[in-house]
Amino acid sequence: MKYDVLILGASYGSLFGTKLLLAGHRVSLVCTRPTADLINREGTIVRMPIKGREAPLDIASKKLSGTLAAVTPDQVDPGQFDLIVLGMQEAQYGSSGVRELMDRVARSRKPSLAIMNMPPLPYLKRIPGLSTETLEVCYADPGVWKEFDPALMTLASPDPQAFRPPDQPKNVLHVGLPTNFKAARFEGGEATAILRTLEADIEAARFDPGDGAIEIPVKLKVHDSIFVPLAKWPMLMAGNYRCIRRDDMISIKEAVHANPAKSRAIYEWVWILCTTLGADEYVGKPYDVAYLIQRARELMSRNDAALDAAPDSSRPGKILAVDDSPTYLDALARVLREDGEDLPWPDRAHFEFFPVLGVLREVLDRPGGNITGRSATVTEIYPKRVELLRELVPRAARIAVLFNMSNPAIPRQWKEVETAARSLGVQAQLLDVRKLEDLRPAFDAAIRQRADALVVGLETLTLANAPLIVDLAAKHRLPAIYASTEFVGGLASYGVNYPDHYRRAATFVDKILKGAMPADLPVEQPTKFELVINLKTARALGLTIPRTVLLQVDQVIE
């Protein structure tokens, strides 16, 4: 069965439209009159990077089996279509002409699929327990969404990245990152069946550029969970949305890297918000691998000749950039399952970078196979933190330990702390915090138990709430040692030097690109650690930093 699909937005929407045309469906693009005339005259061109081809492939709509028309908002009767796709920026839906079209779309009771970063209000209303009234101020014109039925609205995470080349006509779109549209199902079975059909048709479609039919990237993936489109929210909030400031704009790189600690805190806070709403643990931690991705791409550009010369059997199909926190084993397993039981070994080298979460503990215990790299998990570092804290606070007889014991990695770390404290004649007191609401009561408990100092564990909950934890420690006058410099204002931190860690991780990519077998590269653990002391905090606590500690310090904050 072939569907009639209306797409609002001829720029980003032309990418989704091209995939539908390739599968034989009928597409109408809503745009301005000059753009509509151009498209009706010449069609659209989507410039797509293809694995194994040096140059992007131009996919012209006029060469596809589906039919394409371009129309202005006033020409559209939504009732004539099977599916409405919303591909404009959120603010555009309130503009003259489009606003009236949106009213007609709502009244038509046709299912709508949004492929936009800003989630439509009717979609948010599908999330149980979420009050959307207070969110209306975030929208340029919240009234646009008032008449839409939430059951007929869903969202696809707009993961594919594309742009209009400034030196090209407006019917040309260049795809920079050809990933998939990940959509949540509709509430009803009939509307969801349309998505499932489109998903299957797009998957089966092939394009012949003149030398044989090939598969074209960018697919539609339909998921049962309403939370799948949330996977991109932390990245958007930590990077994209911080580019636009009150008086100017900055690059994503500048927004993220100008203050990595703040970027990480925002990312983790949004991540916790999503999971609190009901989302499962999901993949995606770009701040952890930003340098690795950048460095690896540089290495790839310099190693094309080495890639061509390397034997196929020595090249993995994908390189996974992994944060090895054991909490997220299932997330990594899901990624691997999506790509098949084994990582593919294509005829030509094809490297993709997935910032994923997962545990690779068994790789450390049993090296070999297709997995190698560097692990940042160093449980054995906790005894050193306890030792340093005791040197900083010689009078300490009781040390409180802030850990999230629901994290599978933490019980082992707690045993290390207990053992180290016992060897120093110190009593360790566990403060088990599993959610934001546990933090303040945990500090109250530490004071009731007469704790003299504090060790703070490193994981998602503590990272996301680093400023609050540092403030609570200061309020209760608890000298604390942390695992990361991102706990800005804390007395001390001792942990992995992450810039050095990621620089060394990039060397694995270099070696593999040059033909090395992963099985021949043993997994490495960090060898460089850094101790940071905040003298301002020490003075506020009435502490004098011992010379034995100062001799070990890598950075002193005055």
ZIVEN-V757699 format. One line per field, one symbol per residue. phi: phi as a letter, one per 30 degrees, with the letter a starting at -180 (. if undefined). psi: psi as a letter, one per 20 degrees, with the letter a starting at -180 (. if undefined). burial: + if it has 9 or more other C-alpha atoms within 8 Angstrom, else -. A space follows every 50 residues. Layout:
phi=???
psi=???
burial=???
//
This chain:
phi=.cccbccdjcddddddddddddcjdcbbccaddddddddddcicbcccdb ejcdcecdccddccddcbbcbcedccceddcdbcccccdedddcdejded ddddddddicdbcccbddddeddddddeicdcddcdddcdbddecdcdde dcbbbcddddcaadddccddccbcccbdccdccddddcdddddddddded dddddbbcdkbjdbdcdicccccdddceddeceeddddbedddccecabb ddedddddbeddddddedddededdddkddebdkbdddbedddddddddd dcbedddddddedccddbccccccdddcedddddddddcjdcddbddcdb cbccdbclcbeddddbdkiccakbccdbddddedddddddddbeddcbcd bcbcdddeddeddddddedddddciccccdcdcbaedddddddddddddh dcabccdcaeddddceedddddddechcdbcccaddddjddabbaddded eddddddddedddcjddedccddccebcbbcbbcdddeddciccddddde dcdcbccd
psi=ppqoppoooiehhhghhhhghhjjrpppppargghgggghgiaqppoppp pipgqqppophijqhrqpqprrhiipohiiqhqppojrqghhijqpghgh ghghgghikqqpoplqgopqghghiiopjpoihiihiiqhnhhhigjqoh hjprqpomhppqqophjqrijpppphomaqpoqqrrhqhghhhgghghgg ghhiqqpojikqprpprnrpppqhpiigiihigggghhfgijhorgiaqr qgghhgihnhggggggghghghgghhijqrprqomhhhjgggggghhghg hikgghghhqqhijpqhqppopokpihkghgghhghhhjrhqpqnrhqpo pqoonrqrpkghhhhmrabjpabqpjonhiihhhgggghhhhmhiphppq ooqniiphhhhhhghgggggghhjkqppopoopirgiigghghghgghjl qirppproagghghkgggggghgggjlopqpriqiimpirgqqoapnhgh ghghhhhggggghjjqphhioqpqrqipqppppohghghhikqppqhhgh iiphppo.
burial=--+++++++++++++-++++++++++++++++--++++++--++++++++ -----+--+++--++++++++++----+--+++++++++++-++---++- ++++++--++++++++--+++++++++----+---+--+--+-++--+++ ++++++++++++++------++++++-+++++++++----++-+++-++- ++--+++-----+----++++++--+++++++++++++++-++------+ -+--++------++++++++++-++-+-+---+++---+-+++-++--++ --+--++--+-+-++++++++++++++++-+++-++--+---+++---++ --++++++++--+---++--++++++-----++-+++++++++--+++++ +++++-+-+++-++-+++++++---++++-++++---++--++-+++--- ++++++++--++++++--++-+++---++++++++-+--++++++++--- +++-++-++++++++++++-+++-++--+++++++-+++-+-+-+---+- --+--+--
//
